[in-house]
Amino acid sequence: MSAVSLHGRLAAVADLRIPTASGDLPARHYTVTGAPAARFVWVHGGAFVLGDLDMAESDTTARRLADIGIEVLALDYRYANARTHILDLCDDVQAGWLYAVSALGNGSPWHLGGASAGGCLVAGVAKRLRDEGQAVPRTLTLLYPVLHAGLPDPTPELAARMEGVPPEWVYDNEAVRAFTSYAQGDAADTHPYAFPANGSLAGLPPVHLIVSELDLLRMSAELFAGQLTEDGVSFAYQVEPGAMHGHLERQVDDAGARSVRRIAGWLTSEAFWTA
């Protein structure tokens, strides 16, 4: 477990095992001193095949939010493989979400969020909760998410800006198509939960989109923002200047720290949700 902490309102960190139909789901609960300013279920990314509760995107983000006073339940999930696919990963996230609501709720609403592939999973779960009539998150936070099976073409301006980005941080359509097609299994490109940009977004809670300026996945989020507008869903859209994809993994950079503050501001101010 990471030792990163700002020693503010973070009170304790506990590793949990949440029972699910497919086995125990690893999770990590970050509690705070005093009444929480908000409660947040958080899901890391990793192209559906990487990542865990110790990565900075999960642990450091959760600790910094808890230090501000936000209670966090960080969820892990199974990796995609030959027999386990995106919808199975959604099952894991949904089980973790329902655990937070039922076992940790304490009468207060929970928010839900995720980064990159985790953003895909939480958006798909939010749509499924909506359709099943289950407890929907108070708001939905998506950090540099992938929301389509493949990417639309970048604008000429974005393509030019991407020329100086290190190749390991460039996720073009070919790369996105590779990891989504590997993870999707039998789900069609048009499946509304596997790829949440598909189908109606009406009835979703307010959405907070944060994207990296130097990231081709911005195109997926921008299209999604347009769909939110068309379907009458309240949202905020913020671009992290100078940031590359996955910038929460690099919280020594200003962009990662700023995004954590953006998340905290959103979660603790209802004015953002109704703007």
C-alpha positions in Angstrom: 0.0 0.0 0.0 1.3 3.5 -0.9 2.3 5.7 2.0 1.3 8.9 0.2 -0.8 11.2 2.5 -1.0 14.9 3.2 -1.9 14.2 6.9 -5.0 16.4 6.8 -8.5 14.9 7.3 -7.5 11.3 6.2 -8.3 9.2 9.2 -7.7 5.6 8.2 -7.2 3.3 5.1 -8.6 -0.2 5.2 -8.4 -2.9 2.5 -11.7 -4.7 2.0 -12.9 -7.8 0.2 -16.4 -7.3 -1.2 -18.3 -10.6 -1.9 -19.6 -10.9 -5.5 -21.0 -13.6 -7.7 -17.6 -14.1 -9.3 -15.6 -14.0 -6.0 -14.3 -11.4 -3.6 -13.7 -7.9 -5.1 -10.6 -6.0 -3.7 -11.5 -2.5 -2.5 -9.9 0.1 -0.3 -11.8 2.4 2.0 -10.5 5.8 2.9 -12.3 7.3 5.9 -12.0 10.9 7.2 -12.1 12.8 10.5 -15.5 14.4 11.1 -18.5 14.3 8.8 -17.4 13.7 5.2 -17.7 16.6 2.8 -18.8 14.0 0.2 -18.7 10.2 -0.5 -17.1 9.0 -3.6 -16.7 5.5 -5.3 -13.5 5.7 -7.4 -12.4 3.3 -10.2 -8.9 3.3 -11.7 -8.0 2.8 -15.4 -5.5 0.6 -17.2 -6.8 -0.3 -20.7 -9.0 -3.0 -19.0 -6.0 -5.2 -18.5 -3.7 -3.2 -16.1 -3.8 -1.3 -12.9 -4.6 -1.9 -9.2 -5.4 -0.2 -5.9 -1.8 0.8 -5.4 -1.3 2.8 -8.6 -1.2 6.6 -8.1 -4.4 7.0 -10.2 -6.2 5.0 -7.5 -4.4 5.4 -4.2 -2.8 8.8 -4.4 -6.0 10.3 -5.8 -8.1 8.7 -3.0 -5.7 9.8 -0.3 -5.6 13.4 -1.5 -9.4 13.5 -1.7 -9.7 12.0 1.8 -7.2 14.6 3.0 -9.7 17.3 1.8 -12.5 15.5 3.7 -14.0 13.3 1.0 -14.7 9.6 2.0 -13.5 7.3 -0.8 -14.2 3.7 -1.7 -11.6 2.7 -4.4 -12.6 -0.4 -6.4 -10.5 -2.9 -8.2 -11.9 -5.2 -10.9 -10.9 -8.3 -12.9 -8.7 -7.9 -15.8 -10.1 -8.5 -19.3 -9.0 -11.8 -20.8 -10.2 -14.6 -23.1 -13.2 -15.3 -20.9 -13.7 -12.1 -18.9 -14.8 -9.0 -20.8 -16.0 -5.4 -20.3 -19.5 -6.4 -19.1 -18.0 -8.7 -16.5 -15.8 -5.8 -15.3 -19.0 -3.7 -15.2 -20.5 -6.4 -12.9 -17.5 -5.9 -10.5 -17.9 -2.2 -10.4 -21.7 -2.4 -10.0 -21.2 -4.8 -7.1 -18.7 -2.4 -5.5 -21.1 0.5 -6.0 -24.0 -1.4 -4.4 -21.8 -2.4 -1.5 -21.0 1.3 -0.9 -24.7 2.3 -1.0 -25.9 -0.5 1.2 -23.1 -1.1 3.7 -21.3 2.3 3.9 -24.1 4.7 2.9 -25.0 6.1 6.3 -27.9 7.9 4.7 -25.7 10.1 2.5 -25.6 9.9 -1.3 -22.5 8.5 -3.0 -20.9 9.9 -6.1 -19.2 7.6 -8.7 -16.2 8.3 -10.8 -13.4 6.6 -12.9 -10.4 7.4 -15.1 -9.7 6.2 -18.6 -11.0 2.6 -18.9 -12.4 3.1 -15.4 -14.4 6.0 -16.8 -15.9 3.7 -19.4 -16.9 1.2 -16.7 -18.5 3.7 -14.3 -20.4 5.4 -17.2 -21.7 2.0 -18.3 -22.7 1.0 -14.8 -24.5 4.4 -14.3 -26.6 3.6 -17.4 -27.3 0.1 -16.2 -28.3 1.3 -12.8 -30.6 3.9 -14.4 -32.2 1.2 -16.6 -32.6 -1.3 -13.7 -34.2 1.2 -11.4 -31.4 0.9 -8.8 -29.6 3.6 -6.8 -28.0 6.0 -9.3 -25.0 8.0 -8.2 -25.5 11.6 -7.1 -23.1 12.7 -9.8 -20.7 11.0 -12.3 -17.0 12.0 -12.7 -15.1 10.9 -15.8 -11.4 11.6 -16.1 -9.9 11.3 -19.7 -12.4 8.5 -20.4 -12.8 6.2 -23.4 -16.5 6.0 -24.1 -16.5 4.7 -27.7 -15.3 1.4 -29.2 -13.0 3.5 -31.4 -12.0 7.2 -31.7 -13.3 9.8 -34.1 -10.7 11.6 -36.1 -8.9 14.4 -34.2 -9.2 18.0 -35.2 -6.3 19.3 -37.2 -5.4 21.5 -34.3 -5.3 18.6 -31.8 -3.3 16.4 -34.3 -0.7 19.1 -34.6 -0.5 19.6 -30.8 0.1 15.8 -30.4 3.3 15.8 -32.4 5.5 16.5 -29.4 3.8 14.0 -27.1 5.9 10.9 -26.2 4.6 7.9 -28.1 3.9 5.9 -24.9 1.2 8.5 -24.0 -0.4 8.6 -27.4 -3.6 6.5 -27.7 -4.7 6.8 -31.3 -7.7 5.0 -32.9 -5.6 2.0 -33.7 -4.5 1.6 -30.1 -7.9 2.3 -28.7 -9.5 -0.2 -31.1 -7.0 -2.8 -30.1 -7.6 -2.7 -26.3 -11.4 -2.2 -26.6 -11.8 -5.0 -29.2 -9.8 -7.3 -26.9 -11.9 -6.5 -23.9 -15.3 -6.3 -25.4 -15.9 -10.0 -26.0 -19.3 -10.7 -27.6 -20.5 -7.1 -26.9 -21.2 -5.2 -30.1 -19.5 -1.8 -30.8 -23.0 -0.4 -30.3 -23.6 -1.9 -26.9 -24.9 0.8 -24.5 -23.1 -0.4 -21.4 -19.8 -1.7 -22.9 -19.4 1.6 -24.7 -21.5 4.2 -22.8 -21.6 6.7 -25.6 -24.1 4.4 -27.3 -27.8 5.0 -26.8 -29.6 7.6 -24.8 -27.9 9.4 -21.9 -31.2 10.9 -20.7 -31.7 10.2 -17.0 -28.1 10.1 -16.0 -27.0 12.2 -13.0 -24.9 15.4 -13.6 -21.6 14.5 -15.2 -18.1 16.0 -14.6 -15.8 15.5 -17.6 -12.0 16.3 -17.2 -9.8 15.7 -20.2 -6.1 16.0 -20.9 -5.3 18.7 -23.4 -2.7 16.6 -25.2 -4.8 13.4 -25.5 -6.5 12.0 -28.6 -9.1 10.5 -26.2 -10.4 14.0 -25.8 -12.4 13.4 -29.0 -14.4 10.7 -27.3 -15.2 12.9 -24.3 -16.1 15.9 -26.6 -18.6 13.8 -28.5 -20.0 12.5 -25.3 -20.4 16.1 -24.0 -22.4 16.9 -27.2 -24.7 13.9 -26.5 -25.2 15.0 -22.9 -26.4 18.4 -24.2 -28.8 16.7 -26.7 -30.2 14.5 -24.0 -30.6 17.2 -21.4 -28.1 16.0 -18.9 -26.3 18.7 -16.8 -22.5 18.5 -17.1 -19.2 20.4 -16.6 -16.4 20.0 -19.1 -12.9 20.9 -18.2 -9.6 20.6 -20.1 -6.4 20.2 -18.1 -3.8 22.4 -19.8 -0.6 20.8 -21.0 -1.6 17.4 -19.6 -1.2 14.1 -21.3 -3.4 11.0 -21.0 -3.3 9.4 -17.5 -2.0 12.5 -15.8 -3.4 11.4 -12.4 -0.6 8.8 -12.5 1.8 11.7 -12.4 0.6 13.8 -9.4 4.1 15.3 -8.9 3.0 17.3 -12.0 0.8 20.4 -11.5 -1.9 18.8 -13.8 -2.5 15.8 -11.6 -2.8 17.9 -8.4 -5.1 20.4 -10.2 -7.4 17.6 -11.4 -7.7 16.3 -7.8 -8.8 19.8 -6.7 -11.2 20.0 -9.6 -12.8 16.6 -8.5 -13.0 17.8 -4.9 -14.6 21.1 -6.0 -17.2 19.3 -8.0 -18.1 16.7 -5.3 -18.5 19.3 -2.6 -20.4 22.1 -4.4 -23.9 21.5 -5.7 -23.6 24.7 -7.6 -21.5 22.9 -10.1 -24.1 20.2 -10.7 -26.9 22.6 -11.6 -24.9 25.2 -13.5 
